[in-house]
């Protein structure tokens, strides 16, 4: 078994990157990528592939990389993954493919995500992407995709390769969904997202922006007068959750989705070159501890906040964000206010935030999720002096599509009910990703899009018999 250490990813120094929006991780060079690829054992029964939600042939693309066959490497990647440059940057490989790597049993797993990023970036820079753009099926029919996030783009890529006429409808002015509005430039450059989308367009995927399904068209209209044989709904989870505590309506309080959309999609970080202003306080509290909270905190720091704190009612061990993102945040000067529960947002007479009242917590017995339940310590209340609060405590489904589609079953949270393959209660309508599961990862949404595409193919084939 290989004893060669895993190769580190070069990064911008923390004191520099915390002041700019350039990508933090700089990527492997060719020598490092091939050295890391050489660590792969090429297992005859690759567990890593079973850990990939979209089923990428991981040993294959790594072997081609090791041999310097880059055109073959990108073909192997794109056979199952339409967004490899995105996945190589933001997927939690440590909990998926890399978690299953045999080398990780007694040492460090192969850096599969970093190698995926290297191959995708090399292919883009050397114009090899087109090599992987092949139509391999002869499907006959038209499919509408609602939402251009990871689930929708994956379904679109798979279906167009099967020969279908595919149109993606996006409510916003730019395609990409959460990849564009939710993930900051320093983690996922937007030109990377648009390049991946342009590759799908080159395959024949049509993308219509500023199209709000439920208003511009209903699902029934798409299946009826618009002539689509099937519809896939991948509208994600873009509706922010709130704490419902006093002071949430004060000036200086943001939902994380609003804050990140303004900064990322609308380019507020480039103001005044771009006409999108954004208010940033000197002392910022971000409530929550997932990846969205880390993104919001690190974004506020880059935009000039002098002090940024993550406020979380459990300990660091329970934080749901990727460990890499937590470490990056701490390196950049983000403070962790752990075992701390927000009670009230305090404001002045002018309606602006001046403080956050919190209480100290301790961990009690495990709750239904298996995590130890936070319990308030009596008499521990105090006020944090802050002038901006970002709520990053999760998000749910926008109800527009569901409320305008008779016969579409939803659960008590408003998520669409669908089978493992994405079939909903309405014939010809499929769904996948966060709109079904609630907020999850990019790659899990892609896996759902892939399963739904296969189910749509079967549905249309049977319908045309």
Residue, then its C-alpha position, 0 to 999 in steps of 0.5 A: x500500500x502506498x505510503x506517499x503523503x497526500x499532496x497539499x493544495x497551494x492556497x493564497x496566504x490568509x492575510x492576503x485572500x481575506x482582502x480579495x475575492x480571488x480564488x483561495x485554492x490555487x490548484x495543482x500544477x502538472x507535476x503535483x497532479x501526476x504525483x498525486x495521481x500516482x498514489x491511486x492503487x487502481x483497485x479492481x473493485x473501486x470503492x471510491x466510485x461507489x461513493x460518488x453520487x454521479x458514478x464517475x469512473x474515478x480510477x479511469x480518469x486518474x489513470x489517464x491523468x497519470x499517463x498524460x492522456x488529458x483528452x481521455x481523462x476529460x472524456x472519462x470525467x464528463x461521461x458521468x459528470x457535466x460539471x467537473x470543474x464545479x465538483x472539483x471545487x465545492x463537493x465534499x469529497x471527504x464524505x463521499x468518494x475520498x471517504x471510501x478510498x482504500x488508502x484512507x483506511x490507514x493513511x490519507x486518501x487520494x485527493x480525488x477532488x483536486x485531481x478532478x479540478x486539475x483535469x477540468x481546468x486543463x481541459x478548459x485551458x487547452x480547449x479539450x472540452x469539445x472532445x467530450x461533447x458527443x450525442x450518444x443517443x437517438x431519443x425523440x421528444x422534448x423535455x423542459x427543465x425548471x431551474x438551472x442549478x446542479x440538478x437541472x443542469x445535470x439532467x439537461x446534460x444527460x438528456x441532450x446526450x440521449x438525443x432529446x430536445x432540452x430547454x432549461x427555464x431559469x427564473x433569474x437573469x443568469x443560469x447556474x442557480x445556487x452555483x451563481x447566487x449562493x457560492x462566493x467567487x473566492x470558492x467558485x469563480x463564476x467564469x468557471x460556472x458559465x464555461x461549464x454551462x456553455x459546454x452544455x449549450x454547445x451540446x444543444x441545451x437551450x437555456x431561457x432566463x427570466x422565465x418564472x415557471x408558475x407565472x411565465x408558464x405553468x407546468x401544465x402549460x409546458x406539458x400542454x400547449x408548449x408541447x413538452x413530453x416531460x418536465x423536470x423540476x429542480x428549483x432548489x431551496x432558495x427560501x430563507x428560514x428565520x428565527x422569528x425573534x424580536x428585531x429580525x426586521x431591523x436595518x442591517x439584518x440580512x437573510x444569507x441568501x439575500x446577502x450572498x445573491x447581492x454579492x455573488x450574482x449581482x456583483x456587489x463586491x465590485x461596487x461602484x464599478x457594478x451598480x449594486x450597493x451592499x451595506x456592511x457593518x463594522x461588527x458582524x454576527x452570522x447566525x448558523x454554522x453550515x457552509x452558507x454561514x462560512x460563505x457569508x462570514x468570509x464574504x463580510x470580512x472581504x467587504x471590510x467588516x472589522x470583526x466577524x463572528x459565527x454564532x452557533x448554539x452547539x460546539x465546533x464538533x457539531x458544526x455542519x460546514x466542511x472542515x476545510x471551510x471552517x479552517x479557512x474561516x478561522x485562518x482569515x480571522x473569523x471568530x467562533x462564538x460557540x455554545x451561544x444562542x441568539x435571543x433578540x436583535x437589538x436596534x436604535x431609534x433609527x431602526x438600525x442594528x446595535x446588538x445581539x442578545x444571546x445566552x450561553x449554552x451547554x450540551x445535554x443529552x442527544x436529540x432525535x438527530x443524534x446530536x447532543x441537545x443544547x441547553x441554556x445556562x440560566x442567567x447567562x444572557x449578555x449582549x454582543x455589540x454588532x451592527x449587522x446580522x446575517x441569518x444563515x440557519x437554512x432554507x426551504x422550497x419556494x412554493x410557487x411551482x407547487x402552488x400552481x401545479x394541481x395534482x403535485x404532491x408535497x410534504x409538510x415542509x413544502x418539498x415535492x414528493x418524488x420517488x428515488x428516480x424522481x417520479x412525482x405524483x403527476x404523470x410526466x413530471x419529475x423532480x430532484x435535488x433540494x426541492x425534494x430533499x431539502x437543502x443538501x450538497x451540489x453533488x447530491x443534487x446532481x445525482x438526483x438529476x442523473x437518476x431523473x434523466x434516466x427515468x425521463x428517458x424510460x418514460x418517454x420511450x414507453x410513451x412513444x411505443 
